[in-house]
Amino acid sequence: MHGLTPLRISVALATVTAVMGTGVAFAGVSSDAARPAGPGQVSAPATAATGTAELTQGFIVGYKSHTEEARSNAAIVKDTEAKGDEAGERISFERRLGTGAALVDLPDTDKPQDTQEAMAAFRADPDVAYVVPDRRVFPTAVEPSEYSYQWDLYESRAGMNVPSAWKQATGKGVTVAVIDTGITKHTELGSRLVPGYDFISNSWTATDGGGRDSDPSDTGDWANRGECGKDRNGNPVPARDTNNSWHGTHVAGTIAATANGYGTVGVAHEANIQPIRVLGKCGGSTSDIIDAITWASGGTVSGAPANKYPAAVINMSLGGEFTCDQAYNTAIKAATDRGTTIAVAAGNDNADASAYSPAGCANVIAVAASDREGNRAAYSNYGRTVDVTAPGGETAVRADDGIWSTINKGTRSLGSEGYASYQGTSMATPHIAGLAALLKQKAPSLTPAQIEQAIKNNTRSLPGSCSGGCGAGLADAAKVLTAVTGN
C-alpha cells in the first residue's frame, strides 16, 4: 500500500490526491512560474498539485480498552480474518500504531467500495471505538548574508518582531521535532540536529531503498506527471513533472538555522531540531504520521527505538482535505498530555481550515499565513479553527516577498546546499513552532495550552486585510515573551 503523500509543502504544493490515497497537503502554494533566485539562492521549482483526499485500501481501527484486541495482536489477526469473511475480502493486519490502534489492509483489491464494505464490518462491531481511513497527505509549501531577505523576522509592518525577543530567549536546550520530508546536510543546521527517525513504511514512497529506519535523510520527492495517480476530476497528479522540494530542510531552517553569520537565522536559533521523515514521493500516510507524533512526544512505537530526545514542540507543515478523525485526535491528545506543543499548517486552498487535518484537530495551534503587507495571503486557509497568523509570504509579485530559508539545490538528486524563497502556510507554521521554543526555554513549566494561549493573547492586528478569520491576529514574538516573563 502506498503511503500518503507528503503534506503540502510551504513552498509550492497544493493538495494532491495520490494513488490509492487520500490527498493531504498543506502549507505552500507556488506561483505559476519559477521564482527568480536571489543572491546565493536557487529558484524554487514551479510545482503545483491540486485535488482531494481519496481512500486507500488501508484503514485504522481503534478497539475499546476493555477488549482483547486492545491488548493482543493475535486477537486482532483473528478478528480481521472474521471481518474479512463477513465482507467477502481478505483483510490483513499490518501493525499496531503507537496509539494502540490497528492498521489493516485489503491487499487483494484497490476498489474503494471494497474498502468501504470492510470498514462497515468493523464499525458494526460494538467492541470497535472508531474506524478511519489511512489517508495520503502532502507537504504544504509553495516554492543571508541572507538575513536581509528575512523581512518576516524584523520588518515593523508585517514581520514577527523576533530580534527583540532574542534579548530574552533563543530556544537553547529546547527540541523541536519537524515531522516532514526529512532533512539534508546544511551548514546552518548541522549543529542543531539531534537523532530523529524515518517513519515512512512504504519503500516506494521512501525512495531510499527501504522502509522505516533511523536515518531521516531526505532523499527527494520528485515525481513525473501522473505518477501519483489522479485527482477527483480524473486529472493526472502531479499535473506536470516536479523536482525535489526539500520541504523539511526549508522548514527546519526557519525554526532553528544557527546564528553563525553565514546565511539565514532561525526564529529559535539555538533550539535543537529533531528531523522525523513521514513524507516522500507522492506524500505520506496518516498512519505513519500518527506514529511519528507518538514517538516525537516520547511515546512508544513498536519497532522504533526509544526517543532519547522527546520534543517539547512539534511542527507539522502538512495536511489533507478531510475533517479531523479520532485516530489523529487520539495521537495529538496523547502528545499534548505528555507536554508537547503542536503547531500545524492551516492549508493553502483559500478555504475554511475546519475541513482540513490536522488544522481542524483539537489541541493544536493552527497557523494561517500573511503576506509582506500584512494581509491574509491569497492562498491561505482561514476560519474559526485558525488560532493565529504568521508570515508565510507571497511570491506572485517578487521572490523577495517569500520566506527565505535553507534548501538543497539538487533537482532530482542530492546537490549542494543553498537557500530559496518559498510561500505557504508551511512557511508560517515554523515561525510559531520557533516561538513556542522561545517560550519553553524562558518558562519551562508552561503547558501546551498555556503556550497557545500566551501566543494568542499577545498578537497584534494584521496591518492589512483578512477575510474569513485569521485567528487572534499576527504573532508578535517580543510581545509574548515580555508578557510571559515580565521583562
C-alpha positions in Angstrom: 0.0 0.0 0.0 1.4 3.3 -1.0 1.9 5.7 1.9 0.1 9.0 2.0 1.8 11.8 0.1 3.6 14.5 2.0 1.5 17.2 3.3 1.6 20.2 1.2 4.9 21.9 1.3 5.1 25.5 2.2 6.9 26.0 -1.0 4.6 25.2 -3.7 2.5 22.2 -3.2 -1.3 22.1 -3.1 -3.5 19.3 -2.0 -2.8 16.3 -4.2 -4.7 13.1 -4.5 -2.2 10.2 -4.5 -2.6 6.8 -6.0 -4.8 4.7 -3.7 -4.7 7.5 -1.1 -6.5 10.4 0.4 -4.9 13.7 -0.6 -3.4 15.6 2.3 -1.4 18.7 1.6 -0.6 21.9 3.3 1.4 24.9 3.8 2.5 26.1 0.5 1.4 27.3 -2.9 3.8 28.1 -5.7 3.4 30.8 -8.3 2.8 29.6 -11.9 6.3 30.4 -12.9 9.6 29.5 -11.2 10.7 32.3 -8.9 13.9 34.1 -9.7 16.8 33.3 -7.4 18.2 35.9 -5.1 21.9 36.1 -4.1 23.2 32.7 -3.1 19.8 31.1 -3.8 18.3 28.6 -6.2 14.9 29.2 -7.8 12.1 27.1 -6.4 10.6 24.7 -8.9 7.3 25.7 -10.4 5.3 22.8 -9.0 1.7 22.7 -8.1 -0.7 20.0 -7.2 -4.4 20.1 -6.7 -7.0 17.5 -5.7 -8.8 16.0 -2.8 -8.3 13.1 -0.5 -9.3 9.6 -1.5 -9.5 6.4 0.5 -6.6 4.0 0.4 -7.1 0.2 0.7 -5.9 0.5 4.3 -7.7 1.9 7.4 -7.1 2.4 11.1 -9.2 0.5 13.7 -9.3 1.6 17.3 -10.6 -1.0 19.7 -12.3 -0.2 23.0 -9.9 -0.5 26.0 -11.7 -3.5 27.6 -11.3 -5.7 24.5 -8.8 -8.5 24.0 -7.8 -6.8 20.7 -6.7 -3.7 22.6 -4.0 -5.9 24.2 -3.3 -8.8 21.8 -2.1 -8.7 18.2 -3.2 -12.4 17.9 -6.7 -11.3 18.7 -6.6 -8.6 16.0 -5.5 -11.2 13.5 -8.4 -13.4 14.4 -10.8 -10.5 14.3 -9.6 -9.3 10.9 -10.0 -12.7 9.4 -13.6 -12.9 10.8 -14.4 -9.5 9.4 -12.9 -10.5 6.1 -15.1 -13.5 5.8 -18.1 -11.2 6.6 -17.1 -8.7 4.0 -16.0 -11.2 1.4 -12.5 -9.8 1.3 -9.1 -10.8 2.6 -8.2 -8.3 5.3 -4.6 -8.2 6.6 -3.4 -6.9 10.0 -0.3 -4.8 9.1 0.8 -3.4 12.5 -0.2 -1.8 15.7 0.3 2.0 15.8 1.8 3.9 18.7 -1.6 4.9 19.9 -2.6 1.2 20.2 -4.9 1.3 17.1 -4.5 -1.4 14.4 -3.5 -0.6 10.8 -5.3 -3.1 8.5 -5.1 -3.5 4.7 -7.0 -5.1 1.8 -4.1 -6.5 -0.2 -6.1 -8.1 -3.0 -8.1 -5.1 -4.1 -7.8 -1.4 -4.9 -11.6 -0.8 -5.3 -12.9 1.9 -2.9 -16.2 0.1 -2.4 -14.4 -3.0 -1.1 -12.6 -0.9 1.5 -15.9 0.8 2.5 -17.6 -2.6 3.0 -14.7 -3.8 5.1 -14.8 -0.7 7.2 -18.5 -1.1 7.7 -17.9 -4.6 9.1 -15.6 -3.1 11.8 -18.0 -0.2 12.5 -20.8 -2.6 13.2 -18.8 -4.3 16.0 -19.7 -2.8 19.4 -16.1 -3.5 20.6 -14.7 -1.1 18.0 -14.3 2.6 19.1 -13.6 4.0 15.7 -12.6 3.2 12.1 -11.0 5.8 9.9 -9.1 5.5 6.5 -5.4 5.6 6.3 -5.1 8.8 4.1 -2.5 10.2 1.8 -1.1 13.6 2.7 1.3 16.1 1.2 3.6 18.9 2.3 2.2 22.4 2.5 4.7 24.8 0.9 5.0 27.0 -2.2 8.5 27.4 -3.6 21.8 35.7 4.4 24.4 37.1 4.2 20.8 36.1 3.6 19.4 37.8 6.7 18.5 40.9 4.8 15.9 38.8 2.9 14.2 37.7 6.2 11.6 40.5 6.4 9.4 38.1 8.2 11.6 38.3 11.3 12.3 42.1 11.6 10.2 44.4 9.4 7.9 46.5 11.6 4.8 46.4 9.3 4.3 42.6 8.9 7.3 41.0 10.5 7.0 39.0 13.7 9.3 41.2 15.9 11.7 38.3 16.5 15.1 40.2 17.1 13.7 41.9 20.1 12.6 38.5 21.5 16.2 37.2 21.3 17.1 39.5 24.1 15.0 37.2 26.3 15.3 33.7 24.7 17.0 31.9 21.8 15.4 28.4 22.2 18.6 27.0 23.8 18.0 23.5 25.1 14.6 23.1 23.6 14.0 20.3 21.0 11.6 20.9 18.1 10.5 17.9 16.0 10.0 18.6 12.3 7.6 15.9 11.0 8.1 16.4 7.3 10.2 15.1 4.3 13.3 14.6 6.4 16.4 16.7 6.2 19.5 17.3 4.1 23.0 18.3 5.2 23.4 22.1 5.5 25.9 24.3 7.2 23.2 26.2 9.0 21.6 23.1 10.5 24.3 20.6 11.3 25.0 21.8 14.8 21.3 22.0 15.6 20.4 18.3 15.0 19.5 15.6 17.5 18.8 12.0 16.3 15.4 11.6 14.5 13.8 8.7 12.7 12.4 7.8 9.3 8.8 6.6 9.7 7.9 6.0 6.1 6.8 2.4 6.0 6.4 2.1 2.2 9.7 1.7 0.3 8.4 3.1 -2.9 7.3 6.3 -1.1 10.6 6.4 0.8 12.9 6.3 -2.3 15.8 5.3 -0.1 15.7 1.6 -0.7 13.8 0.5 2.4 11.1 1.2 4.9 11.4 2.6 8.5 14.9 3.1 9.9 17.0 5.5 12.0 18.1 7.7 9.1 15.7 10.6 8.5 17.7 12.0 5.5 15.6 13.5 2.7 16.3 11.5 -0.5 14.0 13.6 -2.6 10.3 13.7 -3.6 10.4 14.4 -7.3 7.7 12.9 -9.5 6.8 12.6 -13.1 3.4 13.8 -14.5 0.7 11.4 -13.3 3.0 9.3 -11.2 1.0 9.9 -8.1 -2.4 9.0 -9.6 -5.4 11.2 -10.5 -7.4 13.8 -8.7 -11.2 13.6 -8.2 -11.7 15.0 -11.7 -9.5 12.4 -13.3 -6.6 14.8 -13.9 -3.1 13.5 -13.5 -1.2 14.1 -10.3 1.1 15.9 -10.4 -0.1 17.9 -13.4 3.4 18.2 -14.7 6.8 16.9 -13.8 8.1 18.2 -10.5 11.5 18.4 -8.8 12.6 17.8 -5.2 11.1 20.3 -2.8 13.5 19.7 0.2 10.5 20.9 2.3 11.7 19.6 5.6 15.1 21.4 5.2 13.3 24.7 4.5 11.0 24.4 7.5 13.9 23.4 9.8 15.9 26.5 8.8 13.0 28.8 9.6 12.8 27.3 13.1 16.5 26.9 14.0 19.1 27.9 11.4 22.1 28.8 13.6 23.2 32.4 14.0 26.7 31.8 12.6 26.9 34.9 10.3 26.8 32.7 7.3 23.3 32.8 5.9 19.8 32.9 7.4 18.9 32.7 11.1 16.0 30.7 12.7 13.4 32.1 15.0 14.8 29.9 17.8 18.4 29.7 16.5 19.8 27.8 19.5 17.0 25.2 19.6 17.6 21.6 18.6 15.9 20.1 15.5 14.7 16.5 15.5 14.0 15.5 11.9 11.3 12.9 11.5 10.6 11.7 8.0 7.0 10.9 7.0 6.7 12.4 3.5 8.4 11.2 0.4 7.5 10.5 -3.2 3.8 11.3 -3.6 3.4 12.3 0.0 2.9 10.2 3.1 0.3 8.3 5.1 -1.7 9.3 8.2 -0.7 6.1 9.9 3.0 6.9 9.6 2.3 10.5 10.8 0.4 9.2 13.8 3.4 7.0 14.8 5.7 10.0 14.3 3.6 12.2 16.6 3.6 9.5 19.2 7.4 8.9 19.0 8.4 12.6 18.8 6.5 13.3 22.0 8.1 10.5 23.9 5.6 7.7 23.4 6.3 4.2 22.4 6.1 2.9 18.8 6.6 -0.8 18.1 9.8 -1.5 16.1 11.2 2.0 16.8 13.9 2.7 19.4 13.0 4.8 22.4 13.3 8.5 21.7 16.1 9.8 23.8 15.3 13.4 23.0 11.5 13.8 23.3 10.4 17.1 21.6 8.9 20.0 23.5 7.4 21.3 20.3 6.3 19.5 17.1 6.0 21.3 13.7 3.7 19.8 11.1 3.6 21.8 7.9 1.4 19.2 6.2 -2.2 18.3 5.9 -5.1 17.0 3.9 -8.7 17.9 2.9 -10.6 15.8 5.4 -12.1 16.6 8.8 -10.1 15.5 11.8 -10.8 11.9 12.8 -10.4 10.1 16.1 -7.2 8.4 15.0 -5.5 11.8 14.6 -7.2 13.3 17.7 -6.0 10.4 19.9 -2.4 10.7 18.9 -2.4 14.5 19.2 -4.2 14.5 22.6 -1.7 11.9 23.9 1.2 14.0 22.7 0.0 17.2 24.4 -0.7 15.3 27.5 3.0 14.4 27.5 3.7 18.1 27.4 4.4 18.6 23.7 3.1 21.7 21.9 2.0 21.1 18.3 1.9 23.7 15.6 0.2 22.8 12.3 -0.4 24.5 8.9 -3.9 25.8 8.2 -3.6 24.8 4.5 -3.2 26.6 1.2 -6.6 26.3 -0.6 -8.1 29.7 0.3 -10.8 27.7 2.1 -12.2 27.0 5.6 -9.5 25.3 7.6 -12.0 23.3 9.6 -12.4 20.9 6.6 -8.6 20.1 6.7 -6.5 17.9 9.0 -4.6 18.3 11.2 -5.6 22.0 11.1 -9.1 21.2 12.2 -8.0 18.9 15.1 -8.2 19.9 18.8 -5.1 20.6 20.8 -3.0 22.1 18.0 -2.0 25.6 17.1 -3.4 26.1 13.6 -1.5 28.7 11.7 -2.6 30.9 8.8 -0.2 32.8 6.5 0.2 36.5 5.9 2.0 38.3 3.1 4.6 41.1 3.4 1.9 43.8 3.6 0.2 42.1 6.5 -2.8 40.7 4.5 -4.0 37.2 4.7 -2.0 35.5 1.9 -4.3 34.8 -1.1 -3.7 31.1 -0.8 -4.1 30.7 3.0 -6.9 28.9 4.6 -8.9 30.7 7.2 -11.8 30.3 9.6 -12.8 29.6 13.2 -10.2 26.8 13.6 -7.3 29.1 12.8 -5.6 30.1 16.0 -3.0 32.6 14.9 -1.4 34.1 11.8 2.3 34.3 11.0 4.4 35.4 7.9 4.0 32.9 5.1 5.0 35.1 2.2 3.5 35.6 -1.2 5.8 35.4 -4.2 3.4 36.4 -7.1 5.0 39.8 -7.4 8.5 39.3 -6.1 10.6 36.4 -4.9 11.8 38.6 -2.1 8.3 38.6 -0.6 8.5 34.9 0.2 10.1 33.2 3.2 13.9 32.7 2.7 15.3 29.5 4.2 17.7 26.6 3.8 17.3 24.0 1.0 19.4 21.7 -1.2 19.9 22.7 -4.8 19.5 19.2 -6.3 16.5 18.9 -8.7 16.3 15.1 -9.0 19.2 14.0 -6.9 21.1 15.4 -3.9 23.1 18.6 -4.8 24.8 21.4 -2.9 23.3 23.4 -0.1 21.6 26.7 -0.8 18.6 29.0 0.0 15.3 29.6 -1.6 12.1 31.7 -1.3 9.0 29.7 -0.6 5.5 30.7 0.3 2.7 28.8 2.1 1.2 28.1 5.5 4.0 25.5 5.7 6.3 28.5 5.9 4.1 30.3 8.5 3.9 27.3 10.9 7.6 27.1 11.7 7.5 30.7 12.9 5.1 29.6 15.6 7.0 26.4 16.4 10.1 28.5 16.9 8.2 31.0 19.0 6.9 28.1 21.2 10.5 27.0 21.6 11.5 30.5 22.8 8.6 30.4 25.3 9.5 26.9 26.5 13.1 28.0 27.2 12.1 31.1 29.1 9.3 29.5 31.1 9.8 25.7 31.1 6.8 25.0 33.2 4.3 26.3 30.6 1.9 23.6 29.3 1.0 23.3 25.6 -2.4 25.0 26.4 -0.6 27.9 28.2 1.8 28.4 25.3 -1.0 28.5 22.8 -3.0 31.0 24.9 0.0 33.2 25.6 0.7 33.4 21.8 -2.9 34.2 21.1 -3.3 36.8 23.9 -0.3 38.8 22.7 -0.8 39.2 19.0 -1.3 42.4 17.2 -3.8 43.2 14.5 -2.9 42.4 10.9 -1.9 45.7 9.3 -3.6 44.6 6.1 -6.9 42.8 5.5 -8.2 39.4 6.5 -11.4 37.9 5.2 -12.8 34.7 6.7 -10.9 34.8 10.0 -7.2 34.8 10.8 -7.4 33.7 14.5 -6.2 36.0 17.2 -4.1 38.1 14.8 -0.4 38.4 13.7 2.0 36.7 16.1 4.4 39.1 17.9 7.4 37.3 19.4 8.8 40.1 21.6 5.3 41.0 22.9 4.5 37.4 24.0 7.9 36.8 25.6 7.6 40.1 27.6 4.1 39.2 28.7 5.2 35.8 30.0 8.4 36.9 31.7 7.6 40.4 32.7 10.8 41.6 31.2 
